[in-house]
Amino acid sequence: MTVSTPRARTGAGTEALCPYRLVLEHLTSRWGVLVLIELLEGSRRYGELRRAIGEVGRVSEKMLTQTLQTLERDGLVHRDARPVIPPRVDYSLTALGREAAEQGRSLARWTEDRMDEVERARRTYDEAREQRSRAS
């Protein structure tokens, strides 16, 4: 994988330089990974999705909409708008999205399983750094 030079984070220029990196950013973005993992449970309406993700962090309507549009454009999320009154829009994973979401969920589980080790490593690092700064 080639890493692109610093430029604007969006637009055709960035995609042409490193399309892998851009998709990886979409998949692992703060809200992207949460949307994907939530949709593994099944299709959700916008409000259901926002409430479910809101349990982890507060996502604005604008940010959730942008995230869904980006994931839809990448072929990971399917948007099903039904012409009924009131309008009904459901979001679900495509086959590609399911595959990506399962990978994201595995990483999330690993993080949860290893959190004690990460916290110990952080404490060790912080203590060593503090000792170095006192010695200076």
C-alpha positions in Angstrom: 0.0 0.0 0.0 1.3 3.4 -0.9 0.9 6.3 1.5 -0.2 9.5 0.0 1.4 12.9 0.4 -0.3 15.4 2.7 -3.2 17.0 0.9 -6.9 17.6 1.4 -8.5 14.6 3.0 -11.3 14.4 0.5 -11.7 14.6 -3.2 -10.6 12.8 -6.3 -7.0 13.7 -5.8 -6.8 11.9 -2.5 -8.6 8.8 -3.9 -6.2 8.6 -6.9 -3.2 8.8 -4.6 -4.1 6.1 -2.2 -7.6 4.6 -2.4 -6.8 2.0 0.2 -6.0 4.6 2.8 -9.2 6.5 2.2 -11.3 3.4 2.6 -9.4 2.4 5.7 -10.1 5.8 7.1 -13.8 5.4 6.4 -13.9 1.9 8.0 -12.0 2.9 11.1 -13.4 6.4 11.6 -14.9 7.1 15.0 -18.4 6.6 13.7 -17.8 4.4 10.8 -16.7 1.4 12.8 -19.6 1.8 15.2 -22.2 2.0 12.4 -20.8 -1.1 10.8 -20.8 -3.1 14.1 -24.3 -1.9 14.9 -25.6 -2.9 11.5 -24.3 -6.4 12.0 -27.3 -6.9 14.3 -29.6 -6.2 11.4 -31.1 -3.3 9.4 -31.8 -0.1 11.4 -33.7 3.1 10.7 -31.8 6.3 11.1 -33.1 7.1 14.6 -32.5 3.6 15.8 -29.0 3.7 14.6 -28.4 7.1 16.2 -29.7 6.0 19.6 -27.7 2.8 19.5 -24.5 4.6 18.6 -25.4 7.3 21.1 -24.9 4.8 23.9 -21.2 4.8 23.1 -20.7 8.5 22.1 -22.7 11.5 21.1 -22.9 11.6 17.3 -24.5 14.6 15.6 -27.1 14.2 12.9 -24.8 15.8 10.4 -21.9 13.4 11.2 -24.0 10.3 11.2 -25.6 11.3 7.8 -22.1 11.9 6.4 -20.8 8.6 7.7 -23.8 6.7 6.3 -23.4 8.4 2.9 -19.6 7.6 2.8 -20.2 4.0 3.8 -22.9 3.7 1.2 -20.7 5.2 -1.5 -18.0 2.7 -0.6 -20.5 -0.1 -1.1 -20.6 -1.1 2.6 -24.1 0.1 3.5 -27.3 -0.2 1.6 -29.9 2.6 2.0 -33.5 1.5 1.4 -35.8 4.5 1.1 -39.5 3.5 0.9 -42.0 5.9 -0.6 -44.6 5.7 2.2 -46.0 8.3 4.5 -44.2 9.0 6.7 -41.1 8.2 4.7 -39.2 5.2 5.9 -35.4 4.7 5.3 -33.6 1.6 6.5 -29.9 1.0 6.5 -28.3 -2.4 6.2 -25.0 -4.0 5.4 -24.0 -5.2 2.0 -22.1 -8.4 1.7 -18.9 -6.3 1.5 -20.0 -4.3 4.5 -20.8 -7.4 6.5 -17.3 -8.7 5.9 -15.7 -5.4 6.9 -18.0 -5.1 10.0 -17.0 -8.6 11.2 -13.3 -7.6 11.0 -14.1 -4.4 12.9 -16.0 -6.3 15.6 -13.1 -8.7 16.0 -10.7 -5.8 16.6 -13.2 -4.2 19.0 -13.4 -7.6 20.9 -9.6 -7.9 21.0 -9.4 -4.3 22.4 -11.9 -5.2 25.1 -10.2 -8.5 26.0 -6.7 -6.8 26.2 -7.7 -3.6 27.9 -6.1 -4.6 31.2 -2.8 -5.2 29.5 -3.0 -1.9 27.7 -3.7 0.0 30.9 -0.7 -1.7 32.6 1.5 -0.8 29.7 0.3 2.8 29.8 1.0 3.0 33.6 4.5 1.5 33.0 5.2 4.0 30.2 3.9 7.0 32.2 5.9 6.1 35.3 9.1 5.6 33.3 8.5 8.9 31.5 7.9 10.7 34.8 11.1 9.3 36.3 13.1 10.4 33.2 11.7 13.9 33.4 12.5 14.1 37.1 16.1 12.9 36.4 16.5 15.6 33.7 
